[in-house]
Amino acid sequence: MEQTFDVTALQYPFPCATNPHAAEVESKIGGWIKAHYDFLPEKVKKKYMHTGVGLAAGCMFPRANAAQLTAISRFFLWAFIIDDSFEFATVEQIEQIREIALPILRGNSTGTSAALYHELPMLRRELLSFANERWMNRFCDSLDVYFDGVGMEIPYRVNLVFPSFEEFYAIREKAVNVDPLVDFAEAITGTIIPGAILAHPVLQQLRQLTCRILSWCNDLFSAHLEKGNDVLNIVLLVEYFSQCTMEEAYKEALKIHDQDVAKFCQFRLQLPDCGLYQEAVMDYVENLALMIHGYLHWTLLFTQRYKANGHPSSELKGDKLQVTV
């Protein structure tokens, strides 16, 4: 199905930027794929070369330094491959990945011979070069939430059964895997903010809205590719339950997106008094806004992922990929 959504309808009242190190990091992606993900089919490897993984990180984290952007891009590539390769996996496979990956990232395991995890010890070292163990545990907790969400998706996706809107929202916020990116938005400020401050209702709302906005943006771009193959997309959910046309579903999904953007802007003006951490919190929230607009900027200009034959899903679905987890 061709894309019929008018992408110019997506607007944000805050700026975007591109990291000056993005092109340099993007040039490393091919080497990482060859060195650590050579088990992927050739077509898939070529598609990841046109995904713009380093450019995605550069658009979403324009304030990261070169070392930070390298670590974020390393995570992006691993996360893309996990998400694409195991979209139609079993719950047991997802649990196995979680049980291997998280101990490595937490520093409680020396790793495994499986190629899927070779980059994780390096990723841990790179992240700890600008964060600390407290932040690292928070980041791993966010990944844990992602694996929860992926496990919750599987029965709906495999059976092509639409969840209720309430169930969908709960699942989508977890499975979109934005929580770890929100953690990056904090870490690149150079200050690890105390958990008690991050737990403030306003900051929690901003975190949740960031996850939702990026989910809806992704869904608006990918609905035409997922129609008939997936049910976990806000556009397809609206179309199904409202019994409307795709064009009407796009308009309604855009309204949901825009309402969340308006809420995000309102909460940005209601930041709590964070004392000595006020500047870091303000930088963190600004990084969230840059991340939201940066995702749109990357999608429009730097990736083939949401264009015809640009997504690796067809080559990775079913038995076409045998990955040792």
Secondary structure, DSSP 8 states (H G I E B T S, - for coil): ----S-GGG---SS-----TTHHHHHTTHHHHHHHH-TTS-HHHHHHHHTTTHHHHHHHH-TT--HHHHHHHHHHHHHHHHHHHHTTT--HHHHHHHHHHHHHHHHTS----S-GGGTTHHHHHHHHHTTS-HHHHHHHHHHHHHHHHHHHHHHHHHHHT----HHHHHHHHHHHT--HHHHHHHHHTTT----HHHHTSHHHHHHHHHHHHHHHHHHHHHHHHHHTTT-S--HHHHHHHHHT--HHHHHHHHHHHHHHHHHHHHHHHTT----GGGHHHHHHHHHHHHHHHHHHHHHHHHT--TTSTTTSTHHHHSGGG-----
